[in-house]
Amino acid sequence: MDEIEKLKKARDLETESWKDSKNMERIGHEIIAILKDVLKQNPENVIALTNLGAMYSNFAKYDEAFDFLKQAKNLNFIDYNLYHNLGVVSIGLKREREAKKYFKASSTMETNELTFSAYIDFHAL
Protein backbone atom coordinates (compact mmCIF):
# COMPACT_ATOMS: atom_id res chain seq x y z
CA MET A 1 0.00 0.00 0.00
CA ASP A 2 1.41 3.39 -0.93
CA GLU A 3 1.37 6.52 1.24
CA ILE A 4 -1.88 7.95 -0.16
CA GLU A 5 -3.68 4.62 0.18
CA LYS A 6 -2.58 4.39 3.82
CA LEU A 7 -3.82 7.92 4.49
CA LYS A 8 -7.17 7.10 2.86
CA LYS A 9 -7.44 3.92 4.94
CA ALA A 10 -6.74 5.93 8.13
CA ARG A 11 -9.40 8.46 7.09
CA ASP A 12 -11.94 5.69 6.42
CA LEU A 13 -11.18 4.07 9.77
CA GLU A 14 -11.58 7.39 11.55
CA THR A 15 -15.02 7.80 9.98
CA GLU A 16 -15.90 4.20 10.90
CA SER A 17 -14.81 4.71 14.50
CA TRP A 18 -17.59 7.26 15.07
CA LYS A 19 -20.14 4.66 14.01
CA ASP A 20 -18.70 1.96 16.28
CA SER A 21 -18.25 3.46 19.73
CA LYS A 22 -17.55 0.07 21.32
CA ASN A 23 -14.44 -0.30 19.18
CA MET A 24 -13.45 3.36 18.97
CA GLU A 25 -10.31 2.97 21.09
CA ARG A 26 -9.11 -0.14 19.23
CA ILE A 27 -9.73 1.53 15.86
CA GLY A 28 -7.92 4.65 17.13
CA HIS A 29 -4.82 2.62 17.91
CA GLU A 30 -5.01 1.02 14.47
CA ILE A 31 -5.17 4.49 12.89
CA ILE A 32 -2.15 5.62 14.92
CA ALA A 33 -0.17 2.58 13.74
CA ILE A 34 -1.00 3.34 10.10
CA LEU A 35 -0.05 7.01 10.46
CA LYS A 36 3.23 6.19 12.20
CA ASP A 37 4.01 3.80 9.34
CA VAL A 38 3.45 6.66 6.89
CA LEU A 39 5.85 8.82 8.91
CA LYS A 40 8.51 6.09 8.77
CA GLN A 41 8.40 6.41 4.98
CA ASN A 42 8.08 10.18 4.98
CA PRO A 43 8.76 11.99 8.29
CA GLU A 44 7.49 15.26 6.80
CA ASN A 45 4.07 14.00 5.74
CA VAL A 46 1.96 16.87 7.02
CA ILE A 47 -1.31 14.95 6.69
CA ALA A 48 -0.03 12.09 8.87
CA LEU A 49 1.32 14.62 11.38
CA THR A 50 -2.01 16.48 11.49
CA ASN A 51 -4.00 13.28 11.90
CA LEU A 52 -1.69 11.92 14.59
CA GLY A 53 -2.23 15.18 16.44
CA ALA A 54 -5.98 14.67 16.18
CA MET A 55 -5.78 11.08 17.38
CA TYR A 56 -3.54 11.86 20.37
CA SER A 57 -5.82 14.77 21.24
CA ASN A 58 -8.83 12.45 21.14
CA PHE A 59 -7.01 10.23 23.64
CA ALA A 60 -6.36 13.35 25.80
CA LYS A 61 -2.61 13.10 25.21
CA TYR A 62 -2.31 16.80 24.54
CA ASP A 63 1.47 17.19 24.80
CA GLU A 64 2.09 14.46 22.21
CA ALA A 65 -0.69 15.86 20.02
CA PHE A 66 0.80 19.35 20.17
CA ASP A 67 4.23 18.04 19.11
CA PHE A 68 2.82 16.40 15.96
CA LEU A 69 0.68 19.41 15.08
CA LYS A 70 3.52 21.89 15.55
CA GLN A 71 5.67 19.81 13.21
CA ALA A 72 3.00 20.08 10.50
CA LYS A 73 2.63 23.83 11.13
CA ASN A 74 6.41 24.30 11.01
CA LEU A 75 6.38 22.59 7.60
CA ASN A 76 4.06 25.41 6.47
CA PHE A 77 0.97 23.23 6.09
CA ILE A 78 -2.14 25.39 5.74
CA ASP A 79 -5.25 23.36 6.55
CA TYR A 80 -8.44 23.97 8.49
CA ASN A 81 -8.11 20.75 10.50
CA LEU A 82 -4.48 21.44 11.43
CA TYR A 83 -5.37 24.81 12.95
CA HIS A 84 -8.64 23.53 14.42
CA ASN A 85 -6.69 20.69 16.07
CA LEU A 86 -4.11 23.13 17.40
CA GLY A 87 -7.01 25.04 18.95
CA VAL A 88 -8.50 21.90 20.52
CA VAL A 89 -5.14 20.82 21.90
CA SER A 90 -4.49 24.31 23.24
CA ILE A 91 -7.76 24.09 25.18
CA GLY A 92 -6.64 20.72 26.56
CA LEU A 93 -3.36 22.33 27.61
CA LYS A 94 -5.28 25.21 29.28
CA ARG A 95 -3.93 27.75 26.77
CA GLU A 96 -7.20 29.49 25.95
CA ARG A 97 -5.68 32.61 24.38
CA GLU A 98 -3.59 30.47 22.03
CA ALA A 99 -6.67 28.36 21.22
CA LYS A 100 -8.61 31.44 20.12
CA LYS A 101 -5.78 32.41 17.78
CA TYR A 102 -5.78 28.98 16.12
CA PHE A 103 -9.57 28.79 15.82
CA LYS A 104 -9.68 32.26 14.26
CA ALA A 105 -6.95 31.33 11.76
CA SER A 106 -8.70 28.08 10.86
CA SER A 107 -11.87 29.92 9.87
CA THR A 108 -10.16 31.26 6.75
CA MET A 109 -8.71 27.93 5.58
CA GLU A 110 -9.77 25.05 3.35
CA THR A 111 -9.80 21.44 4.55
CA ASN A 112 -7.66 18.76 2.95
CA GLU A 113 -9.93 15.78 2.33
CA LEU A 114 -7.50 13.43 4.08
CA THR A 115 -7.17 15.33 7.35
CA PHE A 116 -9.50 14.95 10.27
CA SER A 117 -10.54 16.97 13.28
CA ALA A 118 -9.89 16.40 16.93
CA TYR A 119 -12.93 16.69 19.13
CA ILE A 120 -13.22 18.59 22.36
CA ASP A 121 -14.03 16.34 25.30
CA PHE A 122 -15.37 18.83 27.80
CA HIS A 123 -15.61 16.10 30.45
CA ALA A 124 -11.83 15.61 30.33
CA LEU A 125 -11.11 19.30 30.94
TILUMGU-287547 format. One line per 4 residues: for each residue z, x, y of N, C-alpha, C, CB. Coordinates in Angstrom, 3 decimals, m for minus. Glycine has a CB too. Layout:
! residues N
Z/X/Y/Z/X/Y/Z/X/Y/Z/X/Y ~ ...
! end
This chain:
! residues 125
0.000/0.845/m1.172/0.000/0.000/0.000/0.000/0.896/1.244/1.225/m0.965/m0.007 ~ m0.892/0.600/2.174/m0.929/1.410/3.393/0.119/0.913/4.398/m2.345/1.374/4.025 ~ 0.215/1.632/5.508/1.240/1.372/6.523/1.182/m0.059/7.057/1.087/2.351/7.675 ~ m0.009/m0.530/7.402/m0.156/m1.876/7.954/0.226/m2.929/6.919/m1.595/m2.105/8.439
m0.182/m2.721/5.679/0.179/m3.683/4.624/1.690/m3.751/4.437/m0.497/m3.302/3.293 ~ 2.354/m2.601/4.518/3.818/m2.582/4.394/4.471/m3.333/5.552/4.337/m1.129/4.345 ~ 3.948/m3.126/6.756/4.495/m3.824/7.924/4.279/m5.336/7.808/3.846/m3.292/9.220 ~ 3.122/m5.742/7.300/2.861/m7.170/7.099/3.793/m7.746/6.033/1.389/m7.399/6.698
4.028/m6.973/4.975/4.945/m7.435/3.922/6.350/m7.614/4.492/4.968/m6.434/2.732 ~ 6.800/m6.637/5.310/8.126/m6.741/5.929/8.190/m7.982/6.819/8.450/m5.464/6.756 ~ 7.120/m8.227/7.577/7.087/m9.403/8.463/7.166/m10.696/7.637/5.793/m9.397/9.333 ~ 6.406/m10.753/6.558/6.420/m11.942/5.694/7.794/m12.159/5.072/5.363/m11.813/4.588
8.425/m11.071/4.646/9.767/m11.184/4.065/10.782/m11.656/5.105/10.208/m9.837/3.476 ~ 10.635/m11.175/6.328/11.553/m11.579/7.393/11.427/m13.080/7.634/11.267/m10.791/8.700 ~ 10.204/m13.583/7.639/9.977/m15.015/7.798/10.579/m15.778/6.616/8.466/m15.315/7.924 ~ 10.354/m15.271/5.417/10.900/m15.898/4.205/12.427/m15.941/4.220/10.420/m15.146/2.963
13.041/m14.895/4.740/14.504/m14.809/4.710/15.155/m15.958/5.462/14.966/m13.485/5.299 ~ 14.504/m16.477/6.491/15.070/m17.585/7.258/15.003/m18.893/6.489/14.348/m17.732/8.583 ~ 14.142/m18.935/5.488/14.010/m20.141/4.662/14.914/m20.077/3.434/12.552/m20.330/4.226 ~ 15.495/m18.920/3.171/16.284/m18.703/1.955/17.607/m18.043/2.324/15.503/m17.831/0.929
18.495/m18.819/2.940/19.733/m18.247/3.463/20.614/m17.632/2.378/20.510/m19.307/4.198 ~ 20.512/m18.112/1.149/21.320/m17.550/0.066/20.935/m16.107/m0.227/21.171/m18.392/m1.197 ~ 19.682/m15.783/0.000/19.178/m14.435/m0.302/18.863/m13.623/0.950/17.936/m14.533/m1.160 ~ 19.302/m14.104/2.102/18.966/m13.447/3.361/19.398/m11.970/3.389/19.614/m14.195/4.517
20.598/m11.696/2.933/21.086/m10.312/2.971/20.276/m9.415/2.028/22.581/m10.261/2.594 ~ 20.010/m9.891/0.820/19.225/m9.110/m0.141/17.817/m8.852/0.400/19.150/m9.841/m1.502 ~ 17.204/m9.886/0.961/15.863/m9.727/1.534/15.920/m8.759/2.711/15.284/m11.100/1.985 ~ 16.969/m8.842/3.515/17.128/m7.925/4.645/17.163/m6.471/4.205/18.394/m8.253/5.409
17.859/m6.200/3.128/17.910/m4.824/2.618/16.551/m4.384/2.066/18.985/m4.700/1.524 ~ 15.819/m5.316/1.500/14.467/m5.014/1.024/13.547/m4.678/2.209/13.895/m6.211/0.216 ~ 13.682/m5.432/3.274/12.891/m5.171/4.489/13.221/m3.783/5.039/13.163/m6.259/5.572 ~ 14.501/m3.463/5.114/14.915/m2.150/5.621/14.315/m1.033/4.775/16.453/m2.034/5.639
14.314/m1.187/3.463/13.737/m0.167/2.579/12.244/0.013/2.853/13.961/m0.546/1.101 ~ 11.532/m1.084/3.050/10.095/m1.004/3.342/9.868/m0.280/4.664/9.463/m2.418/3.389 ~ 10.633/m0.653/5.684/10.456/m0.049/7.009/10.814/1.434/7.009/11.306/m0.784/8.040 ~ 11.844/1.800/6.278/12.196/3.227/6.187/11.101/4.007/5.463/13.548/3.410/5.458
10.459/3.377/4.490/9.336/4.008/3.799/8.175/4.247/4.771/8.872/3.134/2.611 ~ 7.924/3.278/5.640/6.885/3.446/6.664/7.229/4.636/7.555/6.731/2.154/7.519 ~ 8.501/4.747/7.945/8.910/5.855/8.820/8.821/7.207/8.133/10.323/5.635/9.307 ~ 8.968/7.243/6.806/8.773/8.508/6.085/7.339/8.998/6.259/9.103/8.339/4.581
6.392/8.062/6.231/4.979/8.400/6.405/4.651/8.700/7.857/4.097/7.268/5.902 ~ 5.288/7.950/8.756/4.982/8.075/10.178/6.254/7.838/10.982/3.866/7.077/10.603 ~ 7.008/8.902/11.290/8.292/8.759/11.989/8.182/8.144/13.387/8.947/10.102/12.099 ~ 6.978/8.065/13.929/6.798/7.494/15.264/6.171/6.104/15.219/5.940/8.414/16.109
6.290/5.425/14.099/5.743/4.072/14.004/6.657/3.133/14.785/5.604/3.613/12.509 ~ 6.188/2.735/15.959/7.021/1.957/16.870/7.322/0.553/16.343/6.346/1.858/18.216 ~ 6.445/0.016/15.526/6.691/m1.308/14.951/7.826/m1.218/13.936/5.402/m1.875/14.284 ~ 7.788/m0.214/13.069/8.871/m0.025/12.091/10.185/0.237/12.811/8.547/1.143/11.126
10.163/1.043/13.861/11.382/1.322/14.622/11.943/0.047/15.252/11.103/2.368/15.711 ~ 11.065/m0.755/15.855/11.485/m2.010/16.484/12.088/m2.958/15.456/10.298/m2.683/17.189 ~ 11.432/m3.067/14.308/11.895/m3.998/13.282/13.175/m3.520/12.600/10.810/m4.206/12.245 ~ 13.318/m2.210/12.447/14.591/m1.691/11.922/15.718/m1.997/12.895/14.504/m0.164/11.666
15.437/m1.865/14.175/16.436/m2.230/15.178/16.850/m3.686/15.058/15.903/m1.962/16.572 ~ 15.877/m4.559/14.843/16.180/m5.984/14.670/17.031/m6.207/13.429/14.884/m6.806/14.576 ~ 16.656/m5.570/12.332/17.385/m5.778/11.077/18.826/m5.273/11.180/16.663/m5.070/9.919 ~ 19.007/m4.070/11.724/20.368/m3.545/11.858/21.189/m4.397/12.825/20.334/m2.082/12.338
20.551/m4.916/13.861/21.245/m5.820/14.768/21.679/m7.078/14.032/20.351/m6.181/15.962 ~ 20.803/m7.620/13.201/21.142/m8.834/12.451/22.299/m8.605/11.488/19.928/m9.332/11.683 ~ 22.499/m7.361/11.072/23.638/m7.008/10.227/24.834/m6.547/11.065/23.239/m5.911/9.234 ~ 24.741/m6.735/12.394/25.796/m6.364/13.351/26.096/m4.865/13.334/27.073/m7.142/13.047
25.097/m4.066/13.033/25.209/m2.606/13.096/24.499/m2.157/14.385/24.577/m1.908/11.802 ~ 25.168/m2.438/15.490/24.536/m2.306/16.795/24.226/m0.869/17.191/25.407/m2.919/17.827 ~ 25.079/0.072/16.839/24.801/1.472/17.191/23.530/1.965/16.503/25.993/2.373/16.806 ~ 23.403/1.690/15.199/22.210/2.092/14.459/20.981/1.385/15.021/22.370/1.783/12.956
21.128/0.088/15.304/20.024/m0.686/15.858/19.556/m0.082/17.175/20.440/m2.149/16.061 ~ 20.508/0.244/18.034/20.165/0.797/19.349/19.394/2.111/19.202/21.441/1.021/20.190 ~ 19.794/2.946/18.247/19.114/4.225/18.039/17.632/4.012/17.692/19.813/5.025/16.919 ~ 17.351/3.095/16.774/15.958/2.824/16.401/15.173/2.251/17.577/15.901/1.855/15.211
15.776/1.322/18.286/15.080/0.677/19.405/14.807/1.655/20.543/15.898/m0.501/19.926 ~ 15.761/2.521/20.830/15.552/3.520/21.893/14.423/4.483/21.519/16.858/4.313/22.158 ~ 14.312/4.810/20.234/13.209/5.670/19.807/11.867/5.008/20.118/13.317/5.982/18.297 ~ 11.743/3.724/19.802/10.498/3.003/20.082/10.238/2.956/21.590/10.557/1.566/19.502
11.274/2.678/22.361/11.131/2.633/23.826/10.725/3.994/24.367/12.445/2.174/24.490 ~ 11.331/5.054/23.840/11.007/6.409/24.303/9.589/6.826/23.924/12.000/7.407/23.730 ~ 9.002/6.137/22.962/7.597/6.382/22.594/6.657/5.486/23.405/7.383/6.140/21.078 ~ 7.216/4.877/24.450/6.468/4.058/25.409/5.867/2.796/24.811/5.378/4.872/26.013
6.540/2.227/23.817/6.087/0.968/23.230/6.475/m0.162/24.179/6.703/0.745/21.799 ~ 5.521/m0.991/24.513/5.744/m2.136/25.387/5.534/m3.379/24.526/4.778/m2.119/26.650 ~ 6.613/m4.093/24.245/6.548/m5.252/23.361/7.717/m6.170/23.673/6.562/m4.824/21.865 ~ 7.436/m7.462/23.701/8.487/m8.442/23.969/9.671/m8.262/23.016/7.927/m9.866/23.850
9.404/m8.177/21.713/10.502/m8.107/20.749/11.311/m6.826/20.881/9.964/m8.220/19.344 ~ 10.673/m5.720/21.229/11.430/m4.485/21.439/12.462/m4.692/22.540/10.485/m3.312/21.798 ~ 12.032/m5.216/23.686/12.951/m5.368/24.811/13.943/m6.510/24.580/12.167/m5.611/26.099 ~ 13.490/m7.574/23.910/14.423/m8.636/23.526/15.514/m8.071/22.620/13.675/m9.795/22.815
15.106/m7.277/21.627/16.068/m6.692/20.688/17.025/m5.741/21.391/15.336/m5.955/19.567 ~ 16.520/m4.978/22.347/17.404/m4.113/23.131/18.438/m4.961/23.883/16.581/m3.248/24.129 ~ 18.020/m6.114/24.369/18.953/m7.013/25.036/20.008/m7.545/24.081/18.205/m8.164/25.669 ~ 19.580/m7.986/22.902/20.521/m8.504/21.902/21.531/m7.430/21.506/19.765/m9.008/20.655
21.029/m6.237/21.238/21.904/m5.141/20.818/22.862/m4.767/21.956/21.064/m3.906/20.386 ~ 22.372/m4.787/23.171/23.242/m4.486/24.314/24.379/m5.496/24.415/22.431/m4.475/25.621 ~ 24.111/m6.761/24.124/25.183/m7.762/24.094/26.187/m7.396/23.001/24.604/m9.193/23.853 ~ 25.681/m7.031/21.819/26.564/m6.636/20.720/27.421/m5.436/21.061/25.754/m6.336/19.491
26.881/m4.561/21.906/27.611/m3.361/22.328/28.440/m3.610/23.591/26.633/m2.212/22.571 ~ 28.500/m4.879/24.023/29.284/m5.279/25.212/28.746/m4.632/26.493/30.767/m4.898/25.024 ~ 27.433/m4.485/26.558/26.774/m3.933/27.750/25.942/m5.044/28.397/25.870/m2.690/27.381 ~ 26.616/m6.011/28.983/25.949/m7.204/29.493/24.948/m6.895/30.609/26.981/m8.186/29.995
25.284/m6.007/31.505/24.379/m5.678/32.612/23.079/m5.086/32.078/25.053/m4.691/33.594 ~ 23.210/m4.195/31.102/22.033/m3.594/30.471/21.217/m4.665/29.745/22.453/m2.475/29.484 ~ 21.896/m5.587/29.085/21.220/m6.671/28.358/20.348/m7.485/29.311/22.254/m7.591/27.659 ~ 20.882/m7.837/30.457/20.118/m8.614/31.444/18.842/m7.889/31.835/20.968/m8.887/32.693
18.946/m6.579/32.027/17.782/m5.779/32.410/16.693/m5.859/31.332/18.194/m4.307/32.649 ~ 17.093/m5.735/30.070/16.118/m5.784/28.975/15.515/m7.174/28.818/16.772/m5.355/27.665 ~ 16.346/m8.212/28.917/15.818/m9.574/28.790/14.833/m9.880/29.917/16.969/m10.603/28.796 ~ 15.156/m9.446/31.118/14.259/m9.677/32.256/12.937/m8.957/32.031/14.910/m9.204/33.578
12.995/m7.712/31.592/11.763/m6.952/31.334/10.930/m7.600/30.237/12.096/m5.506/30.947 ~ 11.595/m8.111/29.204/10.864/m8.697/28.080/10.061/m9.919/28.495/11.824/m9.072/26.972 ~ 10.522/m10.618/29.520/9.869/m11.871/29.923/8.453/m11.666/30.430/10.682/m12.553/30.988 ~ 8.092/m10.445/30.747/6.745/m10.161/31.258/5.835/m9.546/30.192/6.832/m9.226/32.457
6.303/m9.454/28.963/5.575/m8.715/27.927/4.977/m9.629/26.859/6.497/m7.708/27.269 ~ 3.967/m9.115/26.205/3.349/m9.765/25.050/4.107/m9.341/23.796/1.827/m9.402/24.937 ~ 3.917/m10.112/22.717/4.550/m9.803/21.441/3.513/m9.292/20.461/5.267/m11.035/20.872 ~ 3.788/m8.155/19.852/2.950/m7.662/18.762/3.210/m8.552/17.555/3.246/m6.146/18.436
2.173/m8.976/16.887/2.331/m9.930/15.775/3.137/m9.390/14.597/0.979/m10.352/15.283 ~ 3.335/m8.084/14.538/4.075/m7.496/13.425/5.541/m7.208/13.741/3.408/m6.231/13.001 ~ 5.941/m7.397/15.002/7.346/m7.165/15.331/8.127/m8.459/15.197/7.491/m6.594/16.755 ~ 9.430/m8.318/14.992/10.266/m9.503/14.953/11.527/m9.324/15.774/10.623/m9.844/13.529
12.133/m10.477/16.068/13.285/m10.537/16.969/14.598/m10.480/16.226/13.233/m11.791/17.799 ~ 15.543/m9.814/16.841/16.931/m9.888/16.396/17.490/m11.217/16.895/17.785/m8.662/16.925 ~ 18.481/m11.708/16.203/19.129/m12.925/16.687/20.521/m12.572/17.187/19.199/m14.011/15.570 ~ 21.020/m13.429/18.039/22.358/m13.225/18.592/23.340/m14.040/17.751/22.423/m13.641/20.114
24.265/m13.366/17.117/25.299/m14.028/16.339/26.542/m14.104/17.216/25.586/m13.270/14.991 ~ 26.691/m15.225/17.890/27.803/m15.367/18.826/29.153/m15.340/18.114/27.660/m16.660/19.614 ~ 29.194/m15.652/16.839/30.451/m15.606/16.101/30.928/m14.174/15.862/30.298/m16.322/14.774 ~ 29.975/m13.236/15.859/30.325/m11.833/15.609/30.783/m11.129/16.882/29.133/m11.090/15.009
30.598/m11.765/18.023/30.937/m11.110/19.299/32.388/m11.293/19.658/30.073/m11.645/20.420
! end
